[in-house]
Amino acid sequence: MQEKQIKISVVMPAFNEERFILPAIESLKDDYFRDNCELIVVDGMSEDKTQEIVKSFMDKGVRVKLLENPGRSQAYGMNLGIAEAKGEIILRADAHCLYPQGYIKQCIKMLEDTGAANVGGMMFPQGEDEGQKVIAMALSHPVGVGDARWHLGKYKGFVDTVYLGAFRKSLFDEVGLYDPKAVPNEDAELNLRISKAGKKIYIDGSLKVEYFPRESFKKLAMQYFRYGKGRAYTTLKHKAMTSWRQAAPVALVVGLGLSGGLGFWLTFFWGVPLAYLLVLGGIALKAGKAGETEKTGKAGEVVPVKRRLMVAGAWAVMHVCWGVGFLAYFVSRKSSKG
């Protein structure tokens, strides 16, 4: 029996994802996948059972390849997967997600119908424990993520970036592969090059990929510090700040730092960080409807006050750590040159 032709290569970087990778692969593995796709899992030398779980799919005859990623970063892993891919279309997948029914087929249809170079849906954060629910809610509101359509959803059209993405493999011959130095901003950096090449990026916000965020403020802080550093690299590489949502956290950190310092001479200035926290708290208290934020939430369900106040704290962590990370990258570059 002749093997079915591979048209689409799904590339999934992974590292220590034993908790999530099995349901992630299962959510992708439908009839369309079996007829058209291969899955390439590029593992960053996991120390848990991630590779064993992937091999269990291979043992069952699922069209899965397992590559090792000594570079460990997702950008490096994507490049390894793209080089190995047999398909004419590359679809990026995350091992930390669950995919809606027919996800691959919908992405391919979008790619064909819109003529865009990259297409995708939105990140739909979901929480399993209380910490994740707080952070999921923070990631679903403009106060936390600005005007990022791939976070907010409810939009179909051309944008500056999408979550994950689907591309024709030939695109990488034109604009280059993922930049391993842009970690963890490699998606946005690639999309910036796509846009500079005069090509389009399209999002369908109704295509929701469930994402499981960090469980604690400490992990969130580390994540957003890295995000800020990654965006600083991209900004210097392309000599452009592409959106106000990147400039705002930097301005906030500078403003909070100046007001805190001036507060030792004029206590009035200490009111600036206090006002910032009060504004976040007030907005969070009003953002108390579950609605689209939680998959299990009923329309109009009131989110507990404690959780809403914790969301305000998550926003502060996101803003400040992103801004500090951005500035830290510039300081480190200046120090290394000095």
C-alpha positions as a LaTeX table, in Angstrom:
\begin{tabular}{lrrr}
\hline
Residue & $x$ (\AA) & $y$ (\AA) & $z$ (\AA) \\
\hline
Met1 & 0.00 & 0.00 & 0.00 \\
Gln2 & 1.46 & 3.34 & $-1.09$ \\
Glu3 & 2.08 & 5.84 & 1.69 \\
Lys4 & $-0.09$ & 8.93 & 1.48 \\
Gln5 & 1.66 & 12.04 & 0.25 \\
Ile6 & 2.79 & 14.46 & 2.94 \\
Lys7 & 1.50 & 17.94 & 2.10 \\
Ile8 & 1.85 & 19.58 & 5.53 \\
Ser9 & 4.63 & 19.29 & 8.08 \\
Val10 & 3.56 & 20.19 & 11.62 \\
Val11 & 6.68 & 21.24 & 13.55 \\
Met12 & 6.41 & 21.14 & 17.34 \\
Pro13 & 9.37 & 22.26 & 19.49 \\
Ala14 & 9.21 & 20.77 & 22.99 \\
Phe15 & 11.09 & 20.66 & 26.26 \\
Asn16 & 9.95 & 18.86 & 29.41 \\
Glu17 & 6.33 & 18.71 & 28.25 \\
Glu18 & 5.28 & 15.32 & 29.65 \\
Arg19 & 2.25 & 16.95 & 31.27 \\
Phe20 & 0.89 & 18.48 & 28.06 \\
Ile21 & 2.34 & 16.88 & 24.93 \\
Leu22 & 0.09 & 13.79 & 24.79 \\
Pro23 & $-3.22$ & 15.74 & 24.72 \\
Ala24 & $-1.60$ & 18.31 & 22.41 \\
Ile25 & $-0.77$ & 15.67 & 19.80 \\
Glu26 & $-4.14$ & 13.95 & 20.25 \\
Ser27 & $-5.94$ & 17.24 & 19.54 \\
Leu28 & $-4.09$ & 17.56 & 16.21 \\
Lys29 & $-4.45$ & 13.93 & 15.14 \\
Asp30 & $-7.67$ & 13.82 & 13.09 \\
Asp31 & $-8.55$ & 12.35 & 9.66 \\
Tyr32 & $-7.14$ & 15.39 & 7.87 \\
Phe33 & $-3.85$ & 14.93 & 9.71 \\
Arg34 & $-3.72$ & 11.23 & 8.82 \\
Asp35 & $-4.34$ & 11.96 & 5.13 \\
Asn36 & $-2.06$ & 14.95 & 4.64 \\
Cys37 & 0.39 & 15.56 & 7.47 \\
Glu38 & 3.47 & 14.54 & 9.34 \\
Leu39 & 4.33 & 15.72 & 12.84 \\
Ile40 & 7.95 & 16.58 & 13.64 \\
Val41 & 8.59 & 16.93 & 17.36 \\
Val42 & 11.91 & 18.68 & 17.98 \\
Asp43 & 12.85 & 18.01 & 21.57 \\
Gly44 & 15.30 & 20.22 & 23.44 \\
Met45 & 16.90 & 17.31 & 25.34 \\
Ser46 & 14.00 & 16.85 & 27.76 \\
Glu47 & 14.74 & 15.43 & 31.20 \\
Asp48 & 11.25 & 14.01 & 31.74 \\
Lys49 & 9.11 & 11.53 & 29.76 \\
Thr50 & 8.46 & 13.79 & 26.78 \\
Gln51 & 10.45 & 11.64 & 24.34 \\
Glu52 & 8.86 & 8.43 & 25.63 \\
Ile53 & 5.39 & 9.84 & 25.02 \\
Val54 & 6.31 & 10.90 & 21.48 \\
Lys55 & 7.77 & 7.45 & 20.76 \\
Ser56 & 4.52 & 5.84 & 21.95 \\
Phe57 & 2.74 & 7.58 & 19.04 \\
Met58 & 5.44 & 6.35 & 16.66 \\
Asp59 & 4.98 & 2.80 & 17.94 \\
Lys60 & 1.27 & 3.07 & 17.13 \\
Gly61 & 2.03 & 3.96 & 13.53 \\
Val62 & 1.21 & 7.66 & 13.78 \\
Arg63 & 3.27 & 9.65 & 11.28 \\
Val64 & 5.56 & 11.30 & 13.83 \\
Lys65 & 9.28 & 12.03 & 13.76 \\
Leu66 & 11.38 & 12.82 & 16.81 \\
Leu67 & 14.42 & 15.05 & 16.45 \\
Glu68 & 16.80 & 16.19 & 19.16 \\
Asn69 & 17.44 & 19.90 & 19.53 \\
Pro70 & 20.85 & 20.53 & 21.12 \\
Gly71 & 20.29 & 24.29 & 20.73 \\
Arg72 & 17.21 & 23.90 & 22.99 \\
Ser73 & 15.54 & 27.16 & 21.90 \\
Gln74 & 12.25 & 27.05 & 20.00 \\
Ala75 & 13.73 & 29.03 & 17.11 \\
Tyr76 & 16.57 & 26.55 & 16.73 \\
Gly77 & 14.08 & 23.69 & 16.97 \\
Met78 & 11.81 & 25.19 & 14.32 \\
Asn79 & 14.74 & 25.53 & 11.94 \\
Leu80 & 15.72 & 21.88 & 12.45 \\
Gly81 & 12.13 & 20.82 & 11.84 \\
Ile82 & 11.76 & 22.94 & 8.70 \\
Ala83 & 14.97 & 21.46 & 7.27 \\
Glu84 & 13.60 & 17.93 & 7.87 \\
Ala85 & 10.06 & 18.67 & 6.65 \\
Lys86 & 8.66 & 16.90 & 3.60 \\
Gly87 & 5.55 & 19.04 & 3.30 \\
Glu88 & 5.10 & 22.11 & 1.12 \\
Ile89 & 3.42 & 23.84 & 4.06 \\
Ile90 & 4.87 & 24.29 & 7.54 \\
Leu91 & 2.49 & 24.61 & 10.48 \\
Arg92 & 4.02 & 25.63 & 13.78 \\
Ala93 & 2.61 & 23.91 & 16.86 \\
Asp94 & 3.24 & 24.28 & 20.57 \\
Ala95 & 3.37 & 21.29 & 22.91 \\
His96 & 1.82 & 23.39 & 25.67 \\
Cys97 & $-1.56$ & 23.75 & 23.92 \\
Leu98 & $-4.79$ & 22.07 & 22.91 \\
Tyr99 & $-6.04$ & 22.62 & 19.37 \\
Pro100 & $-9.65$ & 23.10 & 18.23 \\
Gln101 & $-11.30$ & 20.48 & 16.04 \\
Gly102 & $-10.12$ & 20.77 & 12.44 \\
Tyr103 & $-7.35$ & 23.23 & 13.34 \\
Ile104 & $-4.86$ & 22.18 & 10.64 \\
Lys105 & $-7.51$ & 22.07 & 7.91 \\
Gln106 & $-8.80$ & 25.53 & 8.87 \\
Cys107 & $-5.29$ & 27.01 & 8.81 \\
Ile108 & $-4.60$ & 25.58 & 5.36 \\
Lys109 & $-7.92$ & 26.88 & 4.02 \\
Met110 & $-7.13$ & 30.32 & 5.44 \\
Leu111 & $-3.70$ & 30.24 & 3.81 \\
Glu112 & $-5.24$ & 29.43 & 0.43 \\
Asp113 & $-8.24$ & 31.79 & 0.67 \\
Thr114 & $-6.46$ & 34.93 & 1.89 \\
Gly115 & $-3.24$ & 34.79 & $-0.09$ \\
Ala116 & $-1.39$ & 35.68 & 3.10 \\
Ala117 & 2.14 & 34.48 & 3.77 \\
Asn118 & 1.36 & 33.53 & 7.37 \\
Val119 & $-1.97$ & 32.73 & 8.98 \\
Gly120 & $-3.17$ & 31.66 & 12.40 \\
Gly121 & $-5.59$ & 32.11 & 15.23 \\
Met122 & $-5.51$ & 33.40 & 18.77 \\
Met123 & $-3.99$ & 32.22 & 22.02 \\
Phe124 & $-6.88$ & 31.30 & 24.34 \\
Pro125 & $-5.36$ & 30.98 & 27.83 \\
Gln126 & $-6.90$ & 28.48 & 30.21 \\
Gly127 & $-6.20$ & 27.82 & 33.87 \\
Glu128 & $-6.31$ & 24.49 & 35.66 \\
Asp129 & $-5.40$ & 25.80 & 39.12 \\
Glu130 & $-6.07$ & 29.19 & 40.71 \\
Gly131 & $-2.68$ & 30.63 & 39.78 \\
Gln132 & $-3.17$ & 29.76 & 36.12 \\
Lys133 & $-6.71$ & 31.14 & 36.14 \\
Val134 & $-5.43$ & 34.49 & 37.41 \\
Ile135 & $-2.72$ & 34.67 & 34.77 \\
Ala136 & $-5.06$ & 33.44 & 32.03 \\
Met137 & $-7.43$ & 36.27 & 32.85 \\
Ala138 & $-4.54$ & 38.78 & 32.83 \\
Leu139 & $-3.49$ & 37.55 & 29.38 \\
Ser140 & $-7.00$ & 38.05 & 27.99 \\
His141 & $-7.39$ & 41.77 & 28.67 \\
Pro142 & $-5.99$ & 44.83 & 26.82 \\
Val143 & $-4.45$ & 46.13 & 30.08 \\
Gly144 & $-2.20$ & 43.09 & 30.05 \\
Val145 & $-1.53$ & 42.64 & 26.34 \\
Gly146 & $-2.33$ & 45.97 & 24.69 \\
Asp147 & $-3.82$ & 45.76 & 21.21 \\
Ala148 & $-2.37$ & 42.32 & 20.38 \\
Arg149 & $-5.11$ & 40.74 & 18.24 \\
Trp150 & $-3.73$ & 37.24 & 18.75 \\
His151 & $-4.39$ & 37.60 & 22.47 \\
Leu152 & $-7.74$ & 39.34 & 22.28 \\
Gly153 & $-9.49$ & 37.49 & 19.45 \\
Lys154 & $-12.83$ & 38.63 & 17.99 \\
Tyr155 & $-11.11$ & 39.84 & 14.84 \\
Lys156 & $-10.60$ & 38.58 & 11.31 \\
Gly157 & $-8.21$ & 40.40 & 9.06 \\
Phe158 & $-4.63$ & 41.38 & 8.38 \\
Val159 & $-2.39$ & 41.96 & 11.40 \\
Asp160 & 1.26 & 42.33 & 12.39 \\
Thr161 & 1.56 & 38.87 & 13.96 \\
Val162 & $-0.43$ & 35.74 & 14.85 \\
Tyr163 & $-0.14$ & 32.93 & 17.36 \\
Leu164 & 2.02 & 30.07 & 16.02 \\
Gly165 & 1.30 & 30.26 & 12.27 \\
Ala166 & 1.15 & 28.34 & 8.98 \\
Phe167 & 3.45 & 29.13 & 6.06 \\
Arg168 & 4.47 & 27.78 & 2.69 \\
Lys169 & 7.90 & 26.26 & 3.06 \\
Ser170 & 9.16 & 28.36 & 0.14 \\
Leu171 & 8.60 & 31.49 & 2.26 \\
Phe172 & 11.69 & 30.69 & 4.32 \\
Asp173 & 13.82 & 30.76 & 1.16 \\
Glu174 & 12.64 & 34.35 & 0.66 \\
Val175 & 12.75 & 35.84 & 4.16 \\
Gly176 & 15.07 & 33.44 & 6.01 \\
Leu177 & 14.50 & 31.02 & 8.86 \\
Tyr178 & 13.73 & 31.80 & 12.50 \\
Asp179 & 16.42 & 33.89 & 14.18 \\
Pro180 & 17.84 & 31.88 & 17.14 \\
Lys181 & 19.11 & 35.13 & 18.69 \\
Ala182 & 15.57 & 36.53 & 18.92 \\
Val183 & 14.57 & 34.15 & 21.73 \\
Pro184 & 11.82 & 34.29 & 22.90 \\
Asn185 & 10.63 & 36.86 & 20.35 \\
Glu186 & 11.33 & 34.67 & 17.33 \\
Asp187 & 7.73 & 34.64 & 16.04 \\
Ala188 & 7.33 & 38.42 & 16.09 \\
Glu189 & 10.78 & 38.91 & 14.57 \\
Leu190 & 9.97 & 36.52 & 11.71 \\
Asn191 & 6.62 & 38.23 & 11.13 \\
Leu192 & 8.38 & 41.58 & 10.99 \\
Arg193 & 10.59 & 40.27 & 8.20 \\
Ile194 & 7.52 & 38.89 & 6.42 \\
Ser195 & 5.87 & 42.31 & 6.57 \\
Lys196 & 9.05 & 44.09 & 5.42 \\
Ala197 & 9.08 & 41.78 & 2.39 \\
Gly198 & 5.68 & 43.21 & 1.43 \\
Lys199 & 3.74 & 40.10 & 2.42 \\
Lys200 & 0.60 & 39.78 & 4.52 \\
Ile201 & $-0.25$ & 38.10 & 7.82 \\
Tyr202 & $-3.86$ & 37.09 & 8.54 \\
Ile203 & $-5.67$ & 36.13 & 11.72 \\
Asp204 & $-9.00$ & 34.47 & 12.37 \\
Gly205 & $-9.76$ & 35.23 & 16.01 \\
Ser206 & $-12.46$ & 32.57 & 16.12 \\
Leu207 & $-9.74$ & 29.92 & 15.79 \\
Lys208 & $-8.83$ & 29.50 & 19.45 \\
Val209 & $-5.79$ & 27.53 & 20.56 \\
Glu210 & $-6.02$ & 26.72 & 24.26 \\
Tyr211 & $-2.81$ & 27.67 & 26.01 \\
Phe212 & $-1.83$ & 26.82 & 29.58 \\
Pro213 & 0.06 & 29.77 & 31.10 \\
Arg214 & 2.56 & 29.93 & 33.96 \\
Glu215 & 1.24 & 28.89 & 37.37 \\
Ser216 & 2.92 & 31.51 & 39.56 \\
Phe217 & 3.91 & 35.17 & 39.59 \\
Lys218 & 7.56 & 34.16 & 39.87 \\
Lys219 & 7.41 & 32.17 & 36.63 \\
Leu220 & 5.37 & 34.90 & 34.97 \\
Ala221 & 8.00 & 37.47 & 35.98 \\
Met222 & 10.81 & 35.39 & 34.49 \\
Gln223 & 8.82 & 34.84 & 31.31 \\
Tyr224 & 8.06 & 38.53 & 30.79 \\
Phe225 & 11.61 & 39.59 & 31.63 \\
Arg226 & 12.74 & 37.29 & 28.81 \\
Tyr227 & 10.02 & 38.67 & 26.54 \\
Gly228 & 11.29 & 42.20 & 27.13 \\
Lys229 & 14.87 & 41.21 & 26.34 \\
Gly230 & 13.75 & 39.41 & 23.19 \\
Arg231 & 11.80 & 42.43 & 21.98 \\
Ala232 & 14.81 & 44.68 & 22.66 \\
Tyr233 & 16.93 & 42.46 & 20.41 \\
Thr234 & 14.31 & 42.67 & 17.66 \\
Thr235 & 14.03 & 46.44 & 18.05 \\
Leu236 & 17.79 & 46.91 & 17.67 \\
Lys237 & 18.02 & 44.46 & 14.77 \\
His238 & 15.27 & 46.19 & 12.78 \\
Lys239 & 15.78 & 49.67 & 14.23 \\
Ala240 & 12.05 & 50.00 & 14.86 \\
Met241 & 9.54 & 49.85 & 17.70 \\
Thr242 & 6.56 & 48.37 & 15.87 \\
Ser243 & 3.74 & 49.18 & 18.30 \\
Trp244 & 2.86 & 51.34 & 21.29 \\
Arg245 & 2.34 & 48.15 & 23.27 \\
Gln246 & 6.14 & 47.67 & 23.17 \\
Ala247 & 6.94 & 51.25 & 24.15 \\
Ala248 & 4.40 & 51.51 & 26.98 \\
Pro249 & 6.07 & 49.13 & 29.51 \\
Val250 & 9.44 & 50.79 & 28.97 \\
Ala251 & 7.96 & 54.26 & 29.57 \\
Leu252 & 6.15 & 52.90 & 32.63 \\
Val253 & 9.32 & 51.47 & 34.20 \\
Val254 & 11.24 & 54.69 & 33.55 \\
Gly255 & 8.37 & 56.73 & 35.00 \\
Leu256 & 8.04 & 54.54 & 38.09 \\
Gly257 & 11.78 & 54.62 & 38.64 \\
Leu258 & 11.98 & 58.40 & 38.36 \\
Ser259 & 8.96 & 58.98 & 40.59 \\
Gly260 & 10.34 & 56.57 & 43.19 \\
Gly261 & 13.69 & 58.37 & 43.22 \\
Leu262 & 12.16 & 61.84 & 43.33 \\
Gly263 & 9.94 & 60.67 & 46.18 \\
Phe264 & 12.94 & 60.89 & 48.54 \\
Trp265 & 12.89 & 64.66 & 48.03 \\
Leu266 & 9.18 & 65.26 & 47.36 \\
Thr267 & 6.91 & 62.59 & 48.81 \\
Phe268 & 4.23 & 63.65 & 46.32 \\
Phe269 & 5.99 & 61.59 & 43.66 \\
Trp270 & 5.44 & 58.36 & 45.59 \\
Gly271 & 1.80 & 58.82 & 44.69 \\
Val272 & 2.61 & 57.88 & 41.08 \\
Pro273 & 3.26 & 54.14 & 41.68 \\
Leu274 & 0.38 & 54.09 & 44.18 \\
Ala275 & $-1.95$ & 55.61 & 41.58 \\
Tyr276 & $-0.74$ & 53.06 & 39.01 \\
Leu277 & $-1.63$ & 50.17 & 41.34 \\
Leu278 & $-4.99$ & 51.69 & 42.23 \\
Val279 & $-5.88$ & 52.10 & 38.55 \\
Leu280 & $-4.96$ & 48.47 & 37.85 \\
Gly281 & $-7.04$ & 47.35 & 40.83 \\
Gly282 & $-10.03$ & 49.40 & 39.72 \\
Ile283 & $-9.93$ & 48.02 & 36.17 \\
Ala284 & $-9.50$ & 44.46 & 37.44 \\
Leu285 & $-12.50$ & 44.77 & 39.74 \\
Lys286 & $-14.64$ & 45.87 & 36.80 \\
Ala287 & $-13.33$ & 43.05 & 34.61 \\
Gly288 & $-15.33$ & 40.58 & 36.67 \\
Lys289 & $-17.34$ & 38.70 & 34.06 \\
Ala290 & $-16.04$ & 35.27 & 33.09 \\
Gly291 & $-17.32$ & 35.42 & 29.52 \\
Glu292 & $-14.59$ & 34.45 & 27.05 \\
Thr293 & $-11.88$ & 34.35 & 29.71 \\
Glu294 & $-12.62$ & 30.90 & 31.06 \\
Lys295 & $-13.78$ & 27.98 & 28.95 \\
Thr296 & $-15.84$ & 26.64 & 31.83 \\
Gly297 & $-17.19$ & 30.04 & 32.88 \\
Lys298 & $-20.86$ & 30.75 & 32.26 \\
Ala299 & $-21.84$ & 33.96 & 30.52 \\
Gly300 & $-22.20$ & 36.69 & 33.13 \\
Glu301 & $-20.60$ & 34.62 & 35.90 \\
Val302 & $-18.87$ & 36.88 & 38.43 \\
Val303 & $-15.18$ & 36.19 & 38.99 \\
Pro304 & $-14.23$ & 36.16 & 42.70 \\
Val305 & $-12.94$ & 39.49 & 44.00 \\
Lys306 & $-9.71$ & 37.93 & 45.25 \\
Arg307 & $-8.94$ & 36.60 & 41.78 \\
Arg308 & $-9.66$ & 39.95 & 40.17 \\
Leu309 & $-7.27$ & 41.70 & 42.56 \\
Met310 & $-4.65$ & 39.06 & 41.82 \\
Val311 & $-5.14$ & 39.82 & 38.11 \\
Ala312 & $-4.14$ & 43.43 & 38.86 \\
Gly313 & $-0.97$ & 42.08 & 40.44 \\
Ala314 & $-0.30$ & 39.92 & 37.38 \\
Trp315 & $-0.65$ & 42.96 & 35.13 \\
Ala316 & 1.89 & 44.85 & 37.24 \\
Val317 & 4.31 & 41.90 & 37.02 \\
Met318 & 3.87 & 41.71 & 33.24 \\
His319 & 4.33 & 45.44 & 32.66 \\
Val320 & 7.30 & 45.96 & 34.97 \\
Cys321 & 9.22 & 42.79 & 34.13 \\
Trp322 & 8.79 & 43.30 & 30.38 \\
Gly323 & 10.02 & 46.89 & 30.67 \\
Val324 & 12.95 & 45.96 & 32.93 \\
Gly325 & 13.92 & 43.13 & 30.57 \\
Phe326 & 13.88 & 45.50 & 27.61 \\
Leu327 & 16.08 & 48.05 & 29.39 \\
Ala328 & 18.36 & 45.33 & 30.80 \\
Tyr329 & 19.17 & 44.15 & 27.29 \\
Phe330 & 20.34 & 47.63 & 26.31 \\
Val331 & 22.42 & 47.97 & 29.50 \\
Ser332 & 24.05 & 44.56 & 28.96 \\
Arg333 & 24.93 & 45.43 & 25.36 \\
Lys334 & 26.48 & 48.73 & 26.42 \\
Ser335 & 28.47 & 47.00 & 29.17 \\
Ser336 & 29.76 & 44.32 & 26.80 \\
Lys337 & 30.86 & 46.97 & 24.29 \\
Gly338 & 32.51 & 49.01 & 27.06 \\
\hline
\end{tabular}
